[in-house]
Amino acid sequence: MLHHDSPAPSPHDADWWRQAVVYQVYPRSFADSDGDGIGDIPGVTSRLPYLARLGVDAVWLSPFYPSQLADGGYDVADYRDVDPRLGTLDDFDRMVAEADRLGLRIMVDIVPNHSSDRHVWFREALAAPPGSAARERYVFRDGRGPDGDLPPTDWPSSFGGPAWTRVPDGQWYLHLYAPEQPDFNWDNPEVREDFHRTLRFWSDRGVAGFRVDVAHGLAKDLRAPLRDLGERRSYQPAALPVDGSHPLWDRDEVHEIYRGWRQVFDAYDPPRFAVAEAWVGTSRRTAYAAADGLGQAFNFDFLGAPLSAAGMHATIDTALADARRAGATSTWVLSNHDVVRHVSRYALPGDFTKRDIEAWLLTDGTEPAPDPAAGVRKARAAALLMLALPGSAYVYQGEELGLPEVADLDRADLRDPMWVRSGGRVKGRDGCRVPLPWTSEGTSFGFGPGGSWLPQPADWGRRYAADSQLGDKDSFLELYREALRLRRTLVVDEELEWAGPRERTRQGLLHFTRAGGWHTVSNLSDEPAPMPRGEVLIASGPVTGDALAPWTTAWLRTERAPGR
């Protein structure tokens, strides 16, 4: 029996995604069916009943395509197949059929900025001469200097080092990530049409939506002569120009590409849906979520915002306003496969920047010393806050188990190319990709019949396994299950109204209402805070009378605001 109190949305509901809860699966780390230590598609299928009971609406799969794993699967050798280590297309079809039976939708990752260097097109390009049609699908250029032995521009790779690699005939090719990930030339109509075929291929197999990797990177200014970046070499969203003039990122022309994708999406019933991974400034995000484009864009401001009442209030207001302008809904996310898990981030003192986090990882998570109990309290409060907001919530695998970052992975076990490409200055993302513990016992705690491709901490089975949390009312898993069950009964519309005096926000209390008398109150401070009288539906921590404990969120039914 599914853990749903209300029916799942109709399979023909075009707006299913607007307030959906989407569960991100990193397939290689989710469930292994054959004991080779690598998660696979049959493993995902075997755990779909767990996700249905959890109460999510859709499952988003990170890349499962054939890949040499130069970047964890984001180097795609064939966009219309399954990596043999992860299964077959028949396995994929069986997974979609099982998801449909359980009332779940399947979303997949699309990686359009770059392919693998093992993609048939890139192999053709290397075998073809300069100026050939095969090379026009990618970005090849002659080098600078008397012998062409200098890169064509000063463009840096996001993984460290230059964004150009030389081939034996003397030309250079562009890769904004690893050298094994050559960038496509999206000015080429052949590239555009081939991706339309890919979108149709998966849509025809029953895929309901797509997460678009590096959505802001496809369109580039490739007019001769190519422009150096000079002082604009930073790729941070705040450093990008707001007029779309950067040579590589967030150019206005990218939206013409997505208008073509929208035509593909709208040919289906219901229309296919997409969400953009666009690391751009807040003012530029709206265009990616436009109705004639992808439809939704990730709100990374929420992920990076300080967990304070004032900070969250401002971030939520901005995100909701942006979504209204786009005719979309906002997205809310606390963790994903690219960032340190939020239980660990919230355990650190102060408001850490990305650079601070990277420095912390290099100490194996010891300096500064985290406060794990504080991280747990804050993560539980943040989860209930996120799940109460209008829009789509994206849950990263294992966050419902309260998994922390594995910050002390041995250097010899690291697989993320960021570690090597940065010369050991950035430890990378492996710590949030450690395979899940399903059971308290076993060689890989139920991940599979063998070991796991990244080592799991020895205490994970005892502390975090799904089977040990099931039925424990104080566990992370039961908090998420109950919150998602209640969310299905409480969500009526897409509106939010702030409640209570504004000075309460300055004191650390965040309070808003949604239709039907549903109140959410978050005490994001170190002191107990007053809260309305009423029926407490769920709370992340202690509630005593009219007092909400520090770092606690509660949902309740009442019409009375605190302090009134």
Buried (B, 14 or more C-beta within 10 A) or exposed (E): EEBBEEEBBEEEEBEBBBBBBBBBBBBBBBBBBBEBBBBBBBBBBBBBBBBBBBBBBBBBBBBBBBBBBBBBBBBBBBBBBBBEBBBBEEBBEBBBEBBBEBBBBBBBBBBBBBBBBBBEBBBBBBEBEEEEEBBBBBBBBEBBEEEBEBBBBBBBBBBBBBBBBBEEEEBBBBBBBBBBBBBBBBBBEBBBEBBBEBBBBBBEBBBBBBBBBBBBBBBBEBEEEBBEBEEBEEBEBEEBEEEBEBBBBBBEEBBEBBEBBBEBBEEBEBBBBBBBBBBBBBEBBBBBBBEEBBBBBBBBBBBBBEBBBBBBBBBBEBBBEBBEEBEBBBBBBBBBBBBBBBBBBBBBEEEBEEEBBBBBBBEBBEEBEBBEEBBBBBBBBBBBBBBBBBBBBBBBBBBBBBBBBBBEBEEEEBBBBBBBBBEEEBBBBBBBBBBBBBBBEBBBBBBBBBBBBBBBBEEBBEBBBBBBBEEEEEBBBBBBBBBBBBBBEBBEEBEBEBBBBEEBBEBBBBBBBBBEBBBBBBBBBEEBBBBBEBEBBBBBBEBEEEBBBBBBBBBBBBEBBBBE
